[in-house]
Amino acid sequence: MRPRRIAFGTVAALGLVVGSTAMIGCCAFSAPGYQGPRSDHFDGTHFHNEVVQKPHRTGDLIRWITHRHPGPWPEHPDAKPGPPPPRRVDGGRLHVTFVNHATVLVQMDGLNVLTDPIWSERASPVSFAGPKRVRPPGIRFDDLPPIDVVLISHDHYDHLDLPTLERLWKRDHPKILLGLGNDLLLAKHGIDSHALDWWQSVRVSDSVEVTAVPAQHFSGRGLCDRRKTLWEGFVISGPSGNVYFAGDTGFGPHFEEIHERFAPIRLALLPIGAFRPEWFMARVHLSPADAIIAHYELGAGTSVGIHFGTFRLADDGEDEAPGDIRRAVAASAKEGVPLRFWILGFGEGRDVPPVPGGS
């Protein structure tokens, strides 16, 4: 896990927290915590991962801050958005559009599903500080088709963006699925949602079901709510196949568990960025190499890289993670063992091929 004193996952956000708490108090931005029965991953107060790890010490944070070697992050303020996605797809077709960061539009079986939507300028509780996007979203908000389902993996600001959720709720009233406790935060803002524990399922249409699955991560929007709401990924299951959205995760046994329950997986959306320094980030973020191993453990027909190139959250350069994936794909092709792991452009959409011998 990351250090207990990091609320937003970046040094810049840490400075924001420290400065803000000095003026307002340490719990100013904290979200309500879940209250419910104990389980194998909830002790009555805090959630924990399947693989429990000791948190980093303060000295580890100091080591990172004082020995940083950040890669380049040029800004792209004039990047053009992609074309409007299809309004809907059906007939066994599966269409995926990468918007930015962990925001992906999945279209299948007549349903439009949006993951971790963020159209805000910053991943932060305030508009004047915190991680700022280096490029506009790959799809204009107004070009989105009607959204039926929204999946929220956890409550960090780059994944649970209240201004975007408020816009979606006002426009489309989608079904919003998220981890235990996170529904309390949305309710405070007049947004209805449905909280799921790991391995719980809900039917979102006559033919499509969504299941919450474990992730290796943590939660917290302030200094007083760390691990008090649940983090998770999701599997969308319908006639067109199974789609896995990992959310934000480190490597863990959950990939094999998901494979056992949901194979074949037609599409996996796997985070690849914010992984350096690996000695610090690996507990909660996949590296590109980890993501490729996860692709094989899942038995995914196609994987798409997410969680890169939008907000500077760690020390890897803007193009480092996607570059690593592209080189691995090229090397696999030379060896005659094709690796279908796509790096989509911002705003790019593609049809996902069926899994050979499956959906």
C-alpha positions as CSV (number, residue, x, y, z in Angstrom):
1,M,0.0,0.0,0.0
2,R,1.0,3.6,-0.4
3,P,2.1,5.6,2.7
4,R,-0.7,6.5,5.1
5,R,0.0,10.2,4.6
6,I,-0.6,10.2,0.9
7,A,-4.2,10.9,0.1
8,F,-4.2,11.5,-3.6
9,G,-1.2,9.5,-4.8
10,T,1.1,12.3,-5.9
11,V,3.6,14.5,-4.3
12,A,1.7,17.6,-5.7
13,A,-1.5,16.4,-4.1
14,L,0.4,15.7,-0.8
15,G,1.4,19.4,-0.7
16,L,-2.2,20.3,-1.4
17,V,-3.4,18.2,1.5
18,V,-0.8,19.5,3.9
19,G,-1.6,23.1,3.1
20,S,-5.3,22.6,3.2
21,T,-5.4,20.7,6.4
22,A,-3.4,23.4,8.1
23,M,-6.2,25.8,7.3
24,I,-9.3,23.6,7.4
25,G,-8.5,20.4,9.4
26,C,-7.4,17.0,8.5
27,C,-10.8,15.5,7.8
28,A,-12.1,18.3,5.5
29,F,-12.1,16.3,2.3
30,S,-12.7,12.8,3.8
31,A,-15.7,10.8,2.6
32,P,-18.2,8.9,4.8
33,G,-17.0,5.4,5.8
34,Y,-18.8,2.1,5.3
35,Q,-20.5,0.6,8.3
36,G,-21.5,-3.1,8.1
37,P,-20.7,-6.6,9.1
38,R,-17.1,-7.9,9.2
39,S,-15.9,-10.0,6.3
40,D,-12.6,-11.6,5.1
41,H,-11.6,-8.2,3.7
42,F,-13.4,-5.8,6.2
43,D,-12.5,-5.7,9.9
44,G,-15.4,-3.6,11.0
45,T,-13.7,-0.3,10.3
46,H,-11.2,-0.7,7.4
47,F,-11.1,-2.7,4.2
48,H,-7.9,-4.6,3.2
49,N,-6.6,-6.4,0.2
50,E,-6.5,-10.1,-0.4
51,V,-2.7,-9.9,0.0
52,V,-2.2,-7.8,3.1
53,Q,1.0,-5.7,3.1
54,K,2.6,-3.4,5.6
55,P,2.2,0.2,4.7
56,H,5.2,2.2,3.6
57,R,6.9,4.2,6.4
58,T,7.4,7.9,6.4
59,G,11.0,7.3,5.6
60,D,10.0,5.6,2.4
61,L,8.0,8.7,1.3
62,I,11.0,10.9,2.1
63,R,13.3,8.7,0.1
64,W,10.9,8.9,-2.9
65,I,10.6,12.7,-2.7
66,T,14.3,13.3,-2.3
67,H,15.5,10.9,-5.0
68,R,12.9,11.5,-7.7
69,H,13.8,11.1,-11.4
70,P,10.5,12.1,-13.1
71,G,10.1,11.5,-16.8
72,P,8.9,14.2,-19.3
73,W,5.2,15.2,-19.4
74,P,4.7,17.7,-22.3
75,E,1.2,19.2,-22.4
76,H,-1.2,18.8,-25.3
77,P,-3.8,21.5,-24.8
78,D,-4.7,21.6,-28.5
79,A,-5.2,17.9,-28.9
80,K,-8.3,17.2,-31.1
81,P,-11.1,15.0,-29.8
82,G,-12.0,11.8,-31.5
83,P,-15.2,11.4,-33.5
84,P,-18.5,10.7,-31.7
85,P,-18.8,7.0,-30.8
86,P,-21.7,4.9,-32.2
87,R,-25.0,5.5,-30.5
88,R,-25.3,1.8,-29.6
89,V,-24.0,-1.5,-30.9
90,D,-25.6,-4.9,-30.9
91,G,-25.6,-8.3,-32.6
92,G,-22.5,-9.6,-30.9
93,R,-20.5,-6.5,-31.6
94,L,-18.2,-5.2,-28.9
95,H,-16.9,-1.6,-29.3
96,V,-14.4,0.0,-27.0
97,T,-13.4,3.8,-26.9
98,F,-10.6,5.1,-24.9
99,V,-11.5,8.6,-23.5
100,N,-8.7,9.3,-21.1
101,H,-7.0,7.9,-17.9
102,A,-9.3,5.1,-16.7
103,T,-12.4,6.5,-18.6
104,V,-13.5,4.0,-21.2
105,L,-16.7,3.6,-23.1
106,V,-17.7,0.0,-23.5
107,Q,-20.6,-0.7,-25.9
108,M,-22.2,-4.1,-26.2
109,D,-25.6,-5.8,-26.3
110,G,-27.3,-2.5,-26.8
111,L,-25.8,-1.1,-23.6
112,N,-23.4,1.8,-23.1
113,V,-21.1,1.5,-20.1
114,L,-18.7,4.2,-18.9
115,T,-15.9,3.5,-16.5
116,D,-14.4,5.9,-13.9
117,P,-15.5,9.0,-15.9
118,I,-13.5,12.2,-15.4
119,W,-13.9,15.3,-17.6
120,S,-12.7,17.7,-14.9
121,E,-9.5,19.8,-15.4
122,R,-8.0,18.5,-12.2
123,A,-8.1,15.3,-10.2
124,S,-8.5,17.1,-6.9
125,P,-11.1,18.3,-4.4
126,V,-10.4,22.0,-5.4
127,S,-10.2,23.7,-8.8
128,F,-6.9,25.6,-8.1
129,A,-4.5,22.9,-7.2
130,G,-3.8,19.2,-7.5
131,P,-2.9,17.0,-10.6
132,K,-3.9,18.8,-13.8
133,R,-4.7,17.1,-17.0
134,V,-2.1,17.5,-19.8
135,R,-4.6,17.0,-22.6
136,P,-8.3,17.4,-23.0
137,P,-10.6,14.4,-22.9
138,G,-10.4,12.3,-26.1
139,I,-14.2,12.5,-26.5
140,R,-16.3,15.6,-25.9
141,F,-18.8,15.1,-23.1
142,D,-21.6,16.3,-25.4
143,D,-20.6,13.6,-28.0
144,L,-21.1,10.8,-25.5
145,P,-24.1,8.6,-26.4
146,P,-26.7,8.0,-23.7
147,I,-24.9,6.3,-20.8
148,D,-26.8,3.4,-19.2
149,V,-24.3,2.2,-16.6
150,V,-21.3,3.9,-14.9
151,L,-18.7,1.8,-13.0
152,I,-16.7,3.5,-10.3
153,S,-13.7,1.5,-9.1
154,H,-12.8,3.5,-6.0
155,D,-13.0,7.0,-4.5
156,H,-9.7,8.6,-5.5
157,Y,-10.2,11.8,-7.3
158,D,-8.9,10.6,-10.6
159,H,-11.5,7.8,-10.6
160,L,-14.5,9.2,-8.7
161,D,-15.0,12.7,-10.1
162,L,-18.1,14.3,-8.6
163,P,-18.5,17.1,-11.2
164,T,-18.6,14.6,-14.0
165,L,-20.9,12.2,-12.2
166,E,-23.3,15.1,-11.5
167,R,-23.4,16.0,-15.2
168,L,-24.0,12.4,-16.2
169,W,-26.7,12.0,-13.5
170,K,-28.5,15.1,-14.6
171,R,-28.3,14.1,-18.3
172,D,-28.8,10.4,-18.4
173,H,-29.7,9.0,-14.9
174,P,-27.5,6.0,-15.4
175,K,-27.2,3.0,-13.1
176,I,-24.0,3.8,-11.0
177,L,-22.2,0.8,-9.5
178,L,-19.4,1.2,-7.0
179,G,-17.8,-0.3,-3.9
180,L,-19.3,-0.5,-0.4
181,G,-19.5,2.9,1.3
182,N,-19.0,5.0,-1.8
183,D,-22.8,5.3,-2.3
184,L,-22.9,7.5,0.9
185,L,-20.7,10.1,-0.8
186,L,-22.8,10.2,-3.9
187,A,-26.0,10.4,-1.9
188,K,-24.7,13.6,-0.2
189,H,-24.7,15.1,-3.7
190,G,-28.2,13.9,-4.7
191,I,-26.9,11.0,-6.9
192,D,-28.4,7.5,-6.5
193,S,-26.0,4.5,-6.8
194,H,-25.8,0.8,-6.0
195,A,-22.9,-0.4,-3.8
196,L,-21.5,-3.9,-4.3
197,D,-19.1,-6.1,-2.3
198,W,-16.5,-8.2,-4.1
199,W,-18.2,-11.0,-6.1
200,Q,-21.7,-9.5,-5.8
201,S,-23.6,-9.2,-9.1
202,V,-26.4,-7.0,-10.4
203,R,-28.4,-7.3,-13.6
204,V,-28.3,-4.0,-15.5
205,S,-30.5,-5.1,-18.5
206,D,-32.4,-8.1,-19.6
207,S,-29.3,-9.8,-20.9
208,V,-26.3,-8.1,-19.1
209,E,-25.0,-8.6,-15.6
210,V,-22.2,-6.8,-13.8
211,T,-20.1,-8.4,-11.1
212,A,-17.8,-6.6,-8.7
213,V,-14.4,-8.3,-8.3
214,P,-11.3,-7.8,-6.1
215,A,-8.5,-5.3,-6.8
216,Q,-5.2,-4.7,-5.0
217,H,-5.4,-1.1,-4.0
218,F,-6.7,1.3,-1.3
219,S,-9.2,4.2,-0.9
220,G,-9.4,7.6,0.7
221,R,-10.3,11.2,-0.4
222,G,-8.7,12.9,2.7
223,L,-6.5,12.1,5.6
224,C,-9.2,10.6,7.8
225,D,-11.0,8.1,5.5
226,R,-8.2,5.8,4.3
227,R,-9.5,2.3,3.5
228,K,-12.9,3.1,4.8
229,T,-14.7,2.4,1.5
230,L,-14.1,-0.5,-0.8
231,W,-12.1,-0.5,-4.1
232,E,-12.8,-3.0,-6.8
233,G,-12.9,-4.0,-10.5
234,F,-15.9,-5.2,-12.5
235,V,-16.8,-7.9,-15.0
236,I,-19.6,-7.1,-17.5
237,S,-21.2,-10.3,-18.8
238,G,-23.6,-10.5,-21.7
239,P,-24.3,-12.4,-24.9
240,S,-21.3,-10.7,-26.5
241,G,-18.9,-12.0,-23.9
242,N,-17.2,-10.9,-20.7
243,V,-15.4,-7.6,-20.3
244,Y,-13.1,-7.0,-17.3
245,F,-12.4,-3.5,-16.1
246,A,-9.6,-3.6,-13.5
247,G,-10.0,-0.1,-12.2
248,D,-6.8,0.7,-10.4
249,T,-4.8,-2.3,-9.0
250,G,-1.5,-3.8,-8.2
251,F,-0.6,-7.4,-9.1
252,G,-2.3,-10.1,-7.0
253,P,-4.1,-13.4,-7.0
254,H,-7.4,-11.8,-8.2
255,F,-6.4,-12.2,-11.8
256,E,-6.3,-15.9,-11.6
257,E,-9.6,-15.9,-9.6
258,I,-11.3,-13.8,-12.2
259,H,-10.1,-16.1,-15.0
260,E,-11.4,-19.1,-13.1
261,R,-14.9,-17.6,-12.8
262,F,-15.3,-15.7,-16.0
263,A,-13.1,-17.2,-18.8
264,P,-13.2,-16.6,-21.6
265,I,-12.6,-12.8,-21.2
266,R,-13.1,-11.1,-24.5
267,L,-11.7,-7.7,-23.4
268,A,-9.6,-6.6,-20.4
269,L,-9.1,-3.0,-19.5
270,L,-5.8,-2.9,-17.6
271,P,-4.0,0.0,-15.9
272,I,-0.4,0.5,-17.0
273,G,0.7,3.9,-15.8
274,A,1.8,5.6,-12.5
275,F,4.2,2.7,-11.8
276,R,7.6,4.4,-11.1
277,P,9.4,4.1,-8.8
278,E,8.4,0.5,-8.8
279,W,9.7,-0.2,-5.3
280,F,7.1,2.3,-4.1
281,M,4.2,2.0,-6.5
282,A,4.1,-1.8,-7.2
283,R,1.8,-2.6,-4.2
284,V,-1.1,-0.7,-5.8
285,H,-0.2,0.0,-9.5
286,L,0.6,-2.4,-12.3
287,S,3.7,-1.8,-14.3
288,P,3.5,-2.5,-18.0
289,A,5.3,-5.8,-17.4
290,D,2.8,-6.7,-14.7
291,A,-0.1,-5.8,-17.0
292,I,1.2,-8.2,-19.7
293,I,1.4,-11.0,-17.1
294,A,-2.1,-10.1,-16.0
295,H,-3.3,-10.3,-19.6
296,Y,-2.0,-13.9,-19.8
297,E,-3.3,-14.9,-16.4
298,L,-6.7,-13.6,-17.3
299,G,-6.6,-15.4,-20.6
300,A,-7.9,-12.2,-22.2
301,G,-8.5,-12.3,-25.9
302,T,-7.7,-8.6,-26.2
303,S,-6.4,-6.1,-23.5
304,V,-6.5,-2.3,-23.7
305,G,-4.1,-0.2,-21.6
306,I,-5.6,2.5,-19.5
307,H,-4.5,4.9,-16.6
308,F,-1.8,6.7,-18.5
309,G,-1.0,9.9,-20.4
310,T,-3.6,12.2,-18.7
311,F,-2.6,13.1,-15.1
312,R,1.0,13.0,-13.9
313,L,0.7,10.8,-10.8
314,A,4.1,9.2,-10.4
315,D,7.6,9.4,-11.9
316,D,7.2,7.5,-15.2
317,G,7.1,9.7,-18.3
318,E,4.0,10.3,-20.2
319,D,4.9,7.9,-23.0
320,E,6.9,5.3,-21.0
321,A,4.1,2.8,-20.1
322,P,2.5,2.8,-23.6
323,G,5.9,2.6,-25.2
324,D,6.8,-0.5,-23.1
325,I,3.6,-2.2,-24.1
326,R,4.2,-1.4,-27.8
327,R,7.7,-2.8,-27.6
328,A,6.4,-6.0,-26.0
329,V,3.8,-6.4,-28.7
330,A,6.4,-6.0,-31.4
331,A,8.7,-8.4,-29.8
332,S,6.0,-11.0,-29.4
333,A,5.1,-10.6,-33.1
334,K,8.7,-11.3,-34.1
335,E,8.7,-14.5,-32.0
336,G,5.5,-15.6,-33.7
337,V,3.4,-15.4,-30.6
338,P,1.1,-12.4,-31.1
339,L,0.1,-10.4,-28.1
340,R,-3.1,-8.5,-28.6
341,F,-2.6,-5.7,-26.1
342,W,-3.8,-2.4,-27.6
343,I,-2.7,1.1,-26.8
344,L,-5.5,3.2,-28.2
345,G,-5.2,6.9,-29.1
346,F,-7.2,9.3,-26.9
347,G,-10.7,9.2,-28.4
348,E,-10.0,6.2,-30.6
349,G,-12.6,3.5,-30.8
350,R,-12.3,-0.1,-32.1
351,D,-14.4,-3.2,-32.5
352,V,-13.0,-6.0,-30.3
353,P,-12.7,-9.4,-32.1
354,P,-14.3,-12.4,-30.5
355,V,-12.1,-14.8,-28.4
356,P,-11.1,-17.8,-30.6
357,G,-13.4,-20.6,-29.6
358,G,-15.5,-18.4,-27.3
359,S,-17.5,-15.2,-27.3
